[in-house]
Amino acid sequence: MIRSYLIYPIQFIFLLMIQVLILNNIQYSGYINPYLYIIFIFWLPFDTPKWLLMTLSFILGISVDVFSNTLGMHASASVFLAFVRPYVARILAPRDGYDVNHLPSIQDLGFGWFLRYAIILILTHHLFLFFVEVFRFIDAFNTLLRVISSSLFTLILVLITEYFRVNLEKKR
């Protein structure tokens, strides 16, 4: 039991370092900005209290902001993602609800469920983040193009990371 809770700080630090050291340096024509760090919020158990979910999301987002010099944009987008996540999980819940031992993962809930879950949450995060960054609707078409392209690239990275995580858990 203790071992399962020790993995979260390791995941937090690992994803933060991947984001600030590698992924923040990837930009293709200003339209593709991958944000893999949000998968940490996806992976938190369903029974995580809302206050803890929001607090961890804020700490993660503000950490990315500190390294990216983005003045709270990632913190606000991460907190918004944490706010929306329980509602998305409730909408996508299986008919008989979630098993206590299930985590939001491909391994526990299947590829189709995780794909819908990830798409909705990634689009939610990216829409919020990019519109806060631009802070006007005049460039809405360019912003939506950035949201879609960055979301696709982030989704690919999330699915690859999720499969690595599943393979590591199977080896244990």
PyMOL commands that place a pseudoatom at each C-alpha (Angstrom):
pseudoatom trace, name=CA, resn=MET, resi=1, chain=A, elem=C, hetatm=0, pos=[0.000, 0.000, 0.000]
pseudoatom trace, name=CA, resn=ILE, resi=2, chain=A, elem=C, hetatm=0, pos=[2.768, 2.456, 0.894]
pseudoatom trace, name=CA, resn=ARG, resi=3, chain=A, elem=C, hetatm=0, pos=[4.605, 1.598, -2.316]
pseudoatom trace, name=CA, resn=SER, resi=4, chain=A, elem=C, hetatm=0, pos=[1.650, 2.690, -4.435]
pseudoatom trace, name=CA, resn=TYR, resi=5, chain=A, elem=C, hetatm=0, pos=[1.584, 6.156, -2.854]
pseudoatom trace, name=CA, resn=LEU, resi=6, chain=A, elem=C, hetatm=0, pos=[5.336, 6.624, -3.207]
pseudoatom trace, name=CA, resn=ILE, resi=7, chain=A, elem=C, hetatm=0, pos=[5.074, 6.411, -6.989]
pseudoatom trace, name=CA, resn=TYR, resi=8, chain=A, elem=C, hetatm=0, pos=[3.140, 9.690, -7.276]
pseudoatom trace, name=CA, resn=PRO, resi=9, chain=A, elem=C, hetatm=0, pos=[5.956, 12.024, -6.140]
pseudoatom trace, name=CA, resn=ILE, resi=10, chain=A, elem=C, hetatm=0, pos=[8.321, 10.203, -8.490]
pseudoatom trace, name=CA, resn=GLN, resi=11, chain=A, elem=C, hetatm=0, pos=[5.859, 10.590, -11.376]
pseudoatom trace, name=CA, resn=PHE, resi=12, chain=A, elem=C, hetatm=0, pos=[5.366, 14.252, -10.486]
pseudoatom trace, name=CA, resn=ILE, resi=13, chain=A, elem=C, hetatm=0, pos=[9.081, 15.048, -10.587]
pseudoatom trace, name=CA, resn=PHE, resi=14, chain=A, elem=C, hetatm=0, pos=[9.729, 12.912, -13.677]
pseudoatom trace, name=CA, resn=LEU, resi=15, chain=A, elem=C, hetatm=0, pos=[6.899, 14.472, -15.706]
pseudoatom trace, name=CA, resn=LEU, resi=16, chain=A, elem=C, hetatm=0, pos=[7.851, 17.968, -14.587]
pseudoatom trace, name=CA, resn=MET, resi=17, chain=A, elem=C, hetatm=0, pos=[11.459, 17.430, -15.672]
pseudoatom trace, name=CA, resn=ILE, resi=18, chain=A, elem=C, hetatm=0, pos=[10.420, 15.924, -19.029]
pseudoatom trace, name=CA, resn=GLN, resi=19, chain=A, elem=C, hetatm=0, pos=[8.149, 18.907, -19.608]
pseudoatom trace, name=CA, resn=VAL, resi=20, chain=A, elem=C, hetatm=0, pos=[10.567, 21.696, -18.703]
pseudoatom trace, name=CA, resn=LEU, resi=21, chain=A, elem=C, hetatm=0, pos=[13.773, 20.169, -20.037]
pseudoatom trace, name=CA, resn=ILE, resi=22, chain=A, elem=C, hetatm=0, pos=[12.554, 18.588, -23.273]
pseudoatom trace, name=CA, resn=LEU, resi=23, chain=A, elem=C, hetatm=0, pos=[8.973, 19.336, -24.276]
pseudoatom trace, name=CA, resn=ASN, resi=24, chain=A, elem=C, hetatm=0, pos=[9.032, 23.088, -23.604]
pseudoatom trace, name=CA, resn=ASN, resi=25, chain=A, elem=C, hetatm=0, pos=[11.740, 23.307, -26.260]
pseudoatom trace, name=CA, resn=ILE, resi=26, chain=A, elem=C, hetatm=0, pos=[9.558, 21.661, -28.913]
pseudoatom trace, name=CA, resn=GLN, resi=27, chain=A, elem=C, hetatm=0, pos=[7.603, 24.166, -30.948]
pseudoatom trace, name=CA, resn=TYR, resi=28, chain=A, elem=C, hetatm=0, pos=[6.710, 23.689, -34.564]
pseudoatom trace, name=CA, resn=SER, resi=29, chain=A, elem=C, hetatm=0, pos=[5.716, 26.979, -36.212]
pseudoatom trace, name=CA, resn=GLY, resi=30, chain=A, elem=C, hetatm=0, pos=[4.117, 28.041, -32.950]
pseudoatom trace, name=CA, resn=TYR, resi=31, chain=A, elem=C, hetatm=0, pos=[1.279, 25.553, -33.488]
pseudoatom trace, name=CA, resn=ILE, resi=32, chain=A, elem=C, hetatm=0, pos=[2.483, 22.426, -31.723]
pseudoatom trace, name=CA, resn=ASN, resi=33, chain=A, elem=C, hetatm=0, pos=[3.279, 22.727, -28.041]
pseudoatom trace, name=CA, resn=PRO, resi=34, chain=A, elem=C, hetatm=0, pos=[3.129, 19.345, -26.276]
pseudoatom trace, name=CA, resn=TYR, resi=35, chain=A, elem=C, hetatm=0, pos=[2.093, 19.337, -22.618]
pseudoatom trace, name=CA, resn=LEU, resi=36, chain=A, elem=C, hetatm=0, pos=[2.667, 15.852, -21.258]
pseudoatom trace, name=CA, resn=TYR, resi=37, chain=A, elem=C, hetatm=0, pos=[2.772, 16.973, -17.618]
pseudoatom trace, name=CA, resn=ILE, resi=38, chain=A, elem=C, hetatm=0, pos=[-1.042, 16.912, -17.445]
pseudoatom trace, name=CA, resn=ILE, resi=39, chain=A, elem=C, hetatm=0, pos=[-1.017, 13.108, -17.522]
pseudoatom trace, name=CA, resn=PHE, resi=40, chain=A, elem=C, hetatm=0, pos=[-0.111, 13.270, -13.826]
pseudoatom trace, name=CA, resn=ILE, resi=41, chain=A, elem=C, hetatm=0, pos=[-3.581, 14.695, -13.175]
pseudoatom trace, name=CA, resn=PHE, resi=42, chain=A, elem=C, hetatm=0, pos=[-5.130, 11.952, -15.350]
pseudoatom trace, name=CA, resn=TRP, resi=43, chain=A, elem=C, hetatm=0, pos=[-3.384, 9.217, -13.357]
pseudoatom trace, name=CA, resn=LEU, resi=44, chain=A, elem=C, hetatm=0, pos=[-4.538, 10.243, -9.888]
pseudoatom trace, name=CA, resn=PRO, resi=45, chain=A, elem=C, hetatm=0, pos=[-7.017, 7.742, -8.419]
pseudoatom trace, name=CA, resn=PHE, resi=46, chain=A, elem=C, hetatm=0, pos=[-10.733, 8.368, -8.793]
pseudoatom trace, name=CA, resn=ASP, resi=47, chain=A, elem=C, hetatm=0, pos=[-11.191, 8.630, -5.030]
pseudoatom trace, name=CA, resn=THR, resi=48, chain=A, elem=C, hetatm=0, pos=[-8.642, 11.447, -4.664]
pseudoatom trace, name=CA, resn=PRO, resi=49, chain=A, elem=C, hetatm=0, pos=[-10.331, 14.185, -2.611]
pseudoatom trace, name=CA, resn=LYS, resi=50, chain=A, elem=C, hetatm=0, pos=[-11.153, 17.277, -4.658]
pseudoatom trace, name=CA, resn=TRP, resi=51, chain=A, elem=C, hetatm=0, pos=[-9.085, 19.570, -2.444]
pseudoatom trace, name=CA, resn=LEU, resi=52, chain=A, elem=C, hetatm=0, pos=[-6.026, 17.351, -2.921]
pseudoatom trace, name=CA, resn=LEU, resi=53, chain=A, elem=C, hetatm=0, pos=[-6.628, 17.039, -6.664]
pseudoatom trace, name=CA, resn=MET, resi=54, chain=A, elem=C, hetatm=0, pos=[-6.844, 20.821, -7.011]
pseudoatom trace, name=CA, resn=THR, resi=55, chain=A, elem=C, hetatm=0, pos=[-3.821, 21.419, -4.760]
pseudoatom trace, name=CA, resn=LEU, resi=56, chain=A, elem=C, hetatm=0, pos=[-1.592, 18.937, -6.594]
pseudoatom trace, name=CA, resn=SER, resi=57, chain=A, elem=C, hetatm=0, pos=[-2.720, 20.363, -9.923]
pseudoatom trace, name=CA, resn=PHE, resi=58, chain=A, elem=C, hetatm=0, pos=[-1.902, 23.879, -8.783]
pseudoatom trace, name=CA, resn=ILE, resi=59, chain=A, elem=C, hetatm=0, pos=[1.547, 22.840, -7.544]
pseudoatom trace, name=CA, resn=LEU, resi=60, chain=A, elem=C, hetatm=0, pos=[2.233, 21.030, -10.821]
pseudoatom trace, name=CA, resn=GLY, resi=61, chain=A, elem=C, hetatm=0, pos=[1.021, 23.946, -12.929]
pseudoatom trace, name=CA, resn=ILE, resi=62, chain=A, elem=C, hetatm=0, pos=[2.881, 26.598, -10.955]
pseudoatom trace, name=CA, resn=SER, resi=63, chain=A, elem=C, hetatm=0, pos=[6.039, 24.478, -11.160]
pseudoatom trace, name=CA, resn=VAL, resi=64, chain=A, elem=C, hetatm=0, pos=[5.770, 24.454, -14.948]
pseudoatom trace, name=CA, resn=ASP, resi=65, chain=A, elem=C, hetatm=0, pos=[5.092, 28.207, -14.836]
pseudoatom trace, name=CA, resn=VAL, resi=66, chain=A, elem=C, hetatm=0, pos=[8.216, 28.881, -12.780]
pseudoatom trace, name=CA, resn=PHE, resi=67, chain=A, elem=C, hetatm=0, pos=[10.412, 27.050, -15.279]
pseudoatom trace, name=CA, resn=SER, resi=68, chain=A, elem=C, hetatm=0, pos=[8.556, 28.428, -18.317]
pseudoatom trace, name=CA, resn=ASN, resi=69, chain=A, elem=C, hetatm=0, pos=[8.120, 32.018, -17.131]
pseudoatom trace, name=CA, resn=THR, resi=70, chain=A, elem=C, hetatm=0, pos=[4.404, 31.954, -17.988]
pseudoatom trace, name=CA, resn=LEU, resi=71, chain=A, elem=C, hetatm=0, pos=[2.904, 33.853, -15.027]
pseudoatom trace, name=CA, resn=GLY, resi=72, chain=A, elem=C, hetatm=0, pos=[0.337, 31.349, -13.762]
pseudoatom trace, name=CA, resn=MET, resi=73, chain=A, elem=C, hetatm=0, pos=[-1.160, 30.246, -17.065]
pseudoatom trace, name=CA, resn=HIS, resi=74, chain=A, elem=C, hetatm=0, pos=[-0.294, 26.582, -16.531]
pseudoatom trace, name=CA, resn=ALA, resi=75, chain=A, elem=C, hetatm=0, pos=[-1.391, 26.775, -12.896]
pseudoatom trace, name=CA, resn=SER, resi=76, chain=A, elem=C, hetatm=0, pos=[-4.816, 28.106, -13.844]
pseudoatom trace, name=CA, resn=ALA, resi=77, chain=A, elem=C, hetatm=0, pos=[-5.225, 25.620, -16.700]
pseudoatom trace, name=CA, resn=SER, resi=78, chain=A, elem=C, hetatm=0, pos=[-4.168, 22.724, -14.454]
pseudoatom trace, name=CA, resn=VAL, resi=79, chain=A, elem=C, hetatm=0, pos=[-6.578, 23.748, -11.696]
pseudoatom trace, name=CA, resn=PHE, resi=80, chain=A, elem=C, hetatm=0, pos=[-9.360, 24.050, -14.276]
pseudoatom trace, name=CA, resn=LEU, resi=81, chain=A, elem=C, hetatm=0, pos=[-8.460, 20.573, -15.552]
pseudoatom trace, name=CA, resn=ALA, resi=82, chain=A, elem=C, hetatm=0, pos=[-8.610, 19.220, -11.987]
pseudoatom trace, name=CA, resn=PHE, resi=83, chain=A, elem=C, hetatm=0, pos=[-11.989, 20.896, -11.516]
pseudoatom trace, name=CA, resn=VAL, resi=84, chain=A, elem=C, hetatm=0, pos=[-13.412, 19.327, -14.692]
pseudoatom trace, name=CA, resn=ARG, resi=85, chain=A, elem=C, hetatm=0, pos=[-11.865, 15.866, -14.253]
pseudoatom trace, name=CA, resn=PRO, resi=86, chain=A, elem=C, hetatm=0, pos=[-14.422, 14.429, -11.756]
pseudoatom trace, name=CA, resn=TYR, resi=87, chain=A, elem=C, hetatm=0, pos=[-17.300, 15.489, -14.017]
pseudoatom trace, name=CA, resn=VAL, resi=88, chain=A, elem=C, hetatm=0, pos=[-15.676, 13.890, -17.056]
pseudoatom trace, name=CA, resn=ALA, resi=89, chain=A, elem=C, hetatm=0, pos=[-15.025, 10.714, -15.058]
pseudoatom trace, name=CA, resn=ARG, resi=90, chain=A, elem=C, hetatm=0, pos=[-18.657, 10.680, -13.938]
pseudoatom trace, name=CA, resn=ILE, resi=91, chain=A, elem=C, hetatm=0, pos=[-19.924, 11.125, -17.503]
pseudoatom trace, name=CA, resn=LEU, resi=92, chain=A, elem=C, hetatm=0, pos=[-17.690, 8.311, -18.774]
pseudoatom trace, name=CA, resn=ALA, resi=93, chain=A, elem=C, hetatm=0, pos=[-18.360, 6.003, -15.808]
pseudoatom trace, name=CA, resn=PRO, resi=94, chain=A, elem=C, hetatm=0, pos=[-19.306, 2.413, -16.608]
pseudoatom trace, name=CA, resn=ARG, resi=95, chain=A, elem=C, hetatm=0, pos=[-22.909, 1.434, -15.975]
pseudoatom trace, name=CA, resn=ASP, resi=96, chain=A, elem=C, hetatm=0, pos=[-22.118, -0.107, -12.586]
pseudoatom trace, name=CA, resn=GLY, resi=97, chain=A, elem=C, hetatm=0, pos=[-19.606, 2.600, -11.596]
pseudoatom trace, name=CA, resn=TYR, resi=98, chain=A, elem=C, hetatm=0, pos=[-15.899, 2.390, -10.981]
pseudoatom trace, name=CA, resn=ASP, resi=99, chain=A, elem=C, hetatm=0, pos=[-14.343, -0.430, -9.011]
pseudoatom trace, name=CA, resn=VAL, resi=100, chain=A, elem=C, hetatm=0, pos=[-12.502, 0.779, -5.918]
pseudoatom trace, name=CA, resn=ASN, resi=101, chain=A, elem=C, hetatm=0, pos=[-9.266, -0.773, -7.160]
pseudoatom trace, name=CA, resn=HIS, resi=102, chain=A, elem=C, hetatm=0, pos=[-9.461, 0.715, -10.663]
pseudoatom trace, name=CA, resn=LEU, resi=103, chain=A, elem=C, hetatm=0, pos=[-7.257, 3.588, -11.715]
pseudoatom trace, name=CA, resn=PRO, resi=104, chain=A, elem=C, hetatm=0, pos=[-7.887, 5.810, -14.740]
pseudoatom trace, name=CA, resn=SER, resi=105, chain=A, elem=C, hetatm=0, pos=[-5.771, 3.738, -17.093]
pseudoatom trace, name=CA, resn=ILE, resi=106, chain=A, elem=C, hetatm=0, pos=[-5.937, 1.668, -20.250]
pseudoatom trace, name=CA, resn=GLN, resi=107, chain=A, elem=C, hetatm=0, pos=[-5.129, -1.429, -18.250]
pseudoatom trace, name=CA, resn=ASP, resi=108, chain=A, elem=C, hetatm=0, pos=[-8.081, -1.057, -15.857]
pseudoatom trace, name=CA, resn=LEU, resi=109, chain=A, elem=C, hetatm=0, pos=[-10.764, 0.531, -18.053]
pseudoatom trace, name=CA, resn=GLY, resi=110, chain=A, elem=C, hetatm=0, pos=[-9.759, -0.239, -21.631]
pseudoatom trace, name=CA, resn=PHE, resi=111, chain=A, elem=C, hetatm=0, pos=[-8.425, 1.692, -24.588]
pseudoatom trace, name=CA, resn=GLY, resi=112, chain=A, elem=C, hetatm=0, pos=[-11.757, 3.177, -25.705]
pseudoatom trace, name=CA, resn=TRP, resi=113, chain=A, elem=C, hetatm=0, pos=[-12.566, 4.573, -22.276]
pseudoatom trace, name=CA, resn=PHE, resi=114, chain=A, elem=C, hetatm=0, pos=[-9.077, 6.010, -21.786]
pseudoatom trace, name=CA, resn=LEU, resi=115, chain=A, elem=C, hetatm=0, pos=[-9.048, 7.535, -25.265]
pseudoatom trace, name=CA, resn=ARG, resi=116, chain=A, elem=C, hetatm=0, pos=[-12.331, 9.392, -24.643]
pseudoatom trace, name=CA, resn=TYR, resi=117, chain=A, elem=C, hetatm=0, pos=[-11.133, 10.442, -21.181]
pseudoatom trace, name=CA, resn=ALA, resi=118, chain=A, elem=C, hetatm=0, pos=[-7.805, 11.733, -22.510]
pseudoatom trace, name=CA, resn=ILE, resi=119, chain=A, elem=C, hetatm=0, pos=[-9.282, 13.549, -25.515]
pseudoatom trace, name=CA, resn=ILE, resi=120, chain=A, elem=C, hetatm=0, pos=[-11.842, 15.421, -23.427]
pseudoatom trace, name=CA, resn=LEU, resi=121, chain=A, elem=C, hetatm=0, pos=[-9.346, 16.393, -20.726]
pseudoatom trace, name=CA, resn=ILE, resi=122, chain=A, elem=C, hetatm=0, pos=[-6.573, 17.372, -23.149]
pseudoatom trace, name=CA, resn=LEU, resi=123, chain=A, elem=C, hetatm=0, pos=[-8.934, 19.538, -25.207]
pseudoatom trace, name=CA, resn=THR, resi=124, chain=A, elem=C, hetatm=0, pos=[-10.290, 21.141, -22.029]
pseudoatom trace, name=CA, resn=HIS, resi=125, chain=A, elem=C, hetatm=0, pos=[-6.797, 21.946, -20.767]
pseudoatom trace, name=CA, resn=HIS, resi=126, chain=A, elem=C, hetatm=0, pos=[-5.514, 23.224, -24.098]
pseudoatom trace, name=CA, resn=LEU, resi=127, chain=A, elem=C, hetatm=0, pos=[-8.576, 25.367, -24.828]
pseudoatom trace, name=CA, resn=PHE, resi=128, chain=A, elem=C, hetatm=0, pos=[-8.278, 27.019, -21.442]
pseudoatom trace, name=CA, resn=LEU, resi=129, chain=A, elem=C, hetatm=0, pos=[-4.498, 27.436, -21.642]
pseudoatom trace, name=CA, resn=PHE, resi=130, chain=A, elem=C, hetatm=0, pos=[-4.305, 28.849, -25.151]
pseudoatom trace, name=CA, resn=PHE, resi=131, chain=A, elem=C, hetatm=0, pos=[-7.252, 31.221, -24.759]
pseudoatom trace, name=CA, resn=VAL, resi=132, chain=A, elem=C, hetatm=0, pos=[-5.802, 32.503, -21.466]
pseudoatom trace, name=CA, resn=GLU, resi=133, chain=A, elem=C, hetatm=0, pos=[-2.486, 32.976, -23.242]
pseudoatom trace, name=CA, resn=VAL, resi=134, chain=A, elem=C, hetatm=0, pos=[-4.015, 34.943, -26.144]
pseudoatom trace, name=CA, resn=PHE, resi=135, chain=A, elem=C, hetatm=0, pos=[-6.716, 36.541, -23.948]
pseudoatom trace, name=CA, resn=ARG, resi=136, chain=A, elem=C, hetatm=0, pos=[-8.857, 37.646, -26.853]
pseudoatom trace, name=CA, resn=PHE, resi=137, chain=A, elem=C, hetatm=0, pos=[-11.204, 36.055, -29.350]
pseudoatom trace, name=CA, resn=ILE, resi=138, chain=A, elem=C, hetatm=0, pos=[-9.954, 38.033, -32.339]
pseudoatom trace, name=CA, resn=ASP, resi=139, chain=A, elem=C, hetatm=0, pos=[-7.420, 35.326, -33.203]
pseudoatom trace, name=CA, resn=ALA, resi=140, chain=A, elem=C, hetatm=0, pos=[-9.889, 32.528, -32.444]
pseudoatom trace, name=CA, resn=PHE, resi=141, chain=A, elem=C, hetatm=0, pos=[-9.170, 30.575, -35.639]
pseudoatom trace, name=CA, resn=ASN, resi=142, chain=A, elem=C, hetatm=0, pos=[-5.396, 30.543, -35.051]
pseudoatom trace, name=CA, resn=THR, resi=143, chain=A, elem=C, hetatm=0, pos=[-5.926, 29.693, -31.407]
pseudoatom trace, name=CA, resn=LEU, resi=144, chain=A, elem=C, hetatm=0, pos=[-8.239, 26.805, -32.283]
pseudoatom trace, name=CA, resn=LEU, resi=145, chain=A, elem=C, hetatm=0, pos=[-5.691, 25.563, -34.805]
pseudoatom trace, name=CA, resn=ARG, resi=146, chain=A, elem=C, hetatm=0, pos=[-3.048, 25.639, -32.049]
pseudoatom trace, name=CA, resn=VAL, resi=147, chain=A, elem=C, hetatm=0, pos=[-5.421, 23.830, -29.672]
pseudoatom trace, name=CA, resn=ILE, resi=148, chain=A, elem=C, hetatm=0, pos=[-6.170, 21.058, -32.159]
pseudoatom trace, name=CA, resn=SER, resi=149, chain=A, elem=C, hetatm=0, pos=[-2.591, 20.514, -33.329]
pseudoatom trace, name=CA, resn=SER, resi=150, chain=A, elem=C, hetatm=0, pos=[-1.138, 20.633, -29.816]
pseudoatom trace, name=CA, resn=SER, resi=151, chain=A, elem=C, hetatm=0, pos=[-3.910, 18.372, -28.525]
pseudoatom trace, name=CA, resn=LEU, resi=152, chain=A, elem=C, hetatm=0, pos=[-3.201, 15.743, -31.177]
pseudoatom trace, name=CA, resn=PHE, resi=153, chain=A, elem=C, hetatm=0, pos=[0.508, 15.762, -30.418]
pseudoatom trace, name=CA, resn=THR, resi=154, chain=A, elem=C, hetatm=0, pos=[-0.131, 15.688, -26.663]
pseudoatom trace, name=CA, resn=LEU, resi=155, chain=A, elem=C, hetatm=0, pos=[-2.624, 12.822, -27.114]
pseudoatom trace, name=CA, resn=ILE, resi=156, chain=A, elem=C, hetatm=0, pos=[-0.014, 10.778, -28.979]
pseudoatom trace, name=CA, resn=LEU, resi=157, chain=A, elem=C, hetatm=0, pos=[2.505, 11.389, -26.185]
pseudoatom trace, name=CA, resn=VAL, resi=158, chain=A, elem=C, hetatm=0, pos=[-0.084, 10.530, -23.522]
pseudoatom trace, name=CA, resn=LEU, resi=159, chain=A, elem=C, hetatm=0, pos=[-0.981, 7.230, -25.218]
pseudoatom trace, name=CA, resn=ILE, resi=160, chain=A, elem=C, hetatm=0, pos=[2.683, 6.285, -25.635]
pseudoatom trace, name=CA, resn=THR, resi=161, chain=A, elem=C, hetatm=0, pos=[3.373, 7.137, -21.989]
pseudoatom trace, name=CA, resn=GLU, resi=162, chain=A, elem=C, hetatm=0, pos=[0.315, 5.195, -20.858]
pseudoatom trace, name=CA, resn=TYR, resi=163, chain=A, elem=C, hetatm=0, pos=[1.475, 2.098, -22.730]
pseudoatom trace, name=CA, resn=PHE, resi=164, chain=A, elem=C, hetatm=0, pos=[4.923, 2.376, -21.159]
pseudoatom trace, name=CA, resn=ARG, resi=165, chain=A, elem=C, hetatm=0, pos=[3.262, 2.620, -17.755]
pseudoatom trace, name=CA, resn=VAL, resi=166, chain=A, elem=C, hetatm=0, pos=[1.070, -0.426, -18.451]
pseudoatom trace, name=CA, resn=ASN, resi=167, chain=A, elem=C, hetatm=0, pos=[4.077, -2.455, -19.595]
pseudoatom trace, name=CA, resn=LEU, resi=168, chain=A, elem=C, hetatm=0, pos=[6.042, -1.487, -16.466]
pseudoatom trace, name=CA, resn=GLU, resi=169, chain=A, elem=C, hetatm=0, pos=[3.125, -2.528, -14.223]
pseudoatom trace, name=CA, resn=LYS, resi=170, chain=A, elem=C, hetatm=0, pos=[2.809, -5.884, -16.028]
pseudoatom trace, name=CA, resn=LYS, resi=171, chain=A, elem=C, hetatm=0, pos=[6.489, -6.602, -15.406]
pseudoatom trace, name=CA, resn=ARG, resi=172, chain=A, elem=C, hetatm=0, pos=[6.065, -6.119, -11.640]
for i in range(1, 172): cmd.bond("trace and resi %d" % i, "trace and resi %d" % (i + 1))
show_as sticks, trace
zoom trace
